[in-house]
Amino acid sequence: MDSITLQNYRCFGSEEQTARLAPLTLLVGPNSTGKTSFLALIRALWDVAFREVVPNFREEPFDLGSFEEIVYWNARRGTLPDSFTSGFEYTNLRAQSATEVNFHTTFGQIDGFPFPIIRTVVQGDEEFSIDWVEPGDEFVQYRSGEFTERLPWPGGRGARLSLLPFWTFADVPFRLGDTESRDRKFVFDFPKSEPLVGEFVARRHRLARPFAGSPVRSRPERTYDPMRIFQDPGGNHIPSYLASVARRDADQWHGLKCRLEAFGSASGLFDEINVRTFGVSEGDPFQIQVRKFGKRRKGPWRNLIDVGYGVSQALPVLTELLRPDGSTMFLLQQPEVHLHPQAQAALGTLFCNVAAGGRQLVIETHSDYIIDRVRMDVRDGTTGLKPEDVSILYFEPGDPAVKIHSIRIDGAGNVLDAPQGYRQFFAEELRRSIGI
């Protein structure tokens, strides 16, 4: 995603705002300014666009409540809008020439929760949309240049409730007939020749759903029993994932182990990690162990529960970022929790490396050490990340709405286009510390 647009959503007000996303995007600002709501919106848009489901705004690690708690309340007017809108843009690099694809949706209220009543995808002069007003009034519309066709939605009310793909009917993709045969209306054929819909369909099969991480991860245990592995925002699945890889694939475990240990050494958290099993079968219990190296010899192995809390809190984030089969997009909340400044700075370098490798990270953080390390790594060219690959979004509290500022950095690591309020607190603290 290259940008996010929103209006009448949570604390962001009735004026439309657009925030720039990059391979690495850092969300900064005071508490309660909508950073977590912004992350939740990204996942919701992804679900509507590429999973074709009604998004759950209460799914962990985000719980935004009902429609009335999500739509922006205009205190001055004393009104509650009947909808909120949002969307995103991305660059279609698979086209003959790079073009922008825009997806946007309007959320109305059904049974007290947000429902995408309008969905539209636009590329160039082509537009395809489904609108739902009330049962029996669904329609699909296609526009190409001056030609526009508006037809009843063939899926009916059942399709609306299940949110079947808006380019399919009965699981058979369709496209509009050629403009000279208006009576044909729809041709049931996979639209390989239509870059608008065809590329959008292909994209949803290429990319995995974003991983959303919780600000508080799972507590360490002295001994683990194997469990079914599924992505969990708090990282409860990570010990079993590590044990499974160690038991089943020696080469993959060696590669992941080396990457984890490289970060552990750079951050000062640990120098070596190990899975200790109690038995020979996959159902036997196991432990996660780490150890640090001294100046002359290696230290003893320590159980994860017996070392600093920062190790167990960082491990889920590290593993998700470094596993070869991980998501292509990450929505992380405060990954620096419980970490020493050295480890926070090391996270900044890790984020740069992951983003430079082709994945997209959107990270809510209160750590100056992460931000400064990102700026220095871009300046020094140590990770391959370029200035345009970084976006800093500053969430500025207002009266009453929050404003999102898209901040850039230059080749020297300097912050550009920052509003007056950005880092004002730190400047005042610095002046006070030196007695100015």
Secondary structure, 3 states (H helix, E strand, C coil): CCEEEEECECCCCCCCEEEECCCEEEEECCCCCCHHHHHHHHHHHHHHHHHCCCCCCCCCCCCCCCHHHHECCECCCCECCCCEEEEEEEEECCCCCCEEEEEEEEEEEECCEEEEEEEEEEECCEEEEEECCCCCCCEEEEEECCEEEEEECCCHHHHHHHCCCCCEECCEECEECCCCCHHHCEECCCCCCCHHHHHHHHHHHHCCCCEEECCCCCCCCCCECCCCCCCCCCCCCHHHHHHHHHHHCHHHHHHHHHHHHHHHHHHCCCCEEEEEECCCCCCCCEEEEEECECCCCECCCEEHHHCCHHHHHHHHHHHHHHCCCCCCEEEEECCCCCCCHHHHHHHHHHHHHHHHCCCEEEEECCCHHHHHHHHHHHHHCCCCCCHHHEEEEEEECCCCCCEEEEEEECCCCCEECCCCCCCHHHHHHHHHHCCC
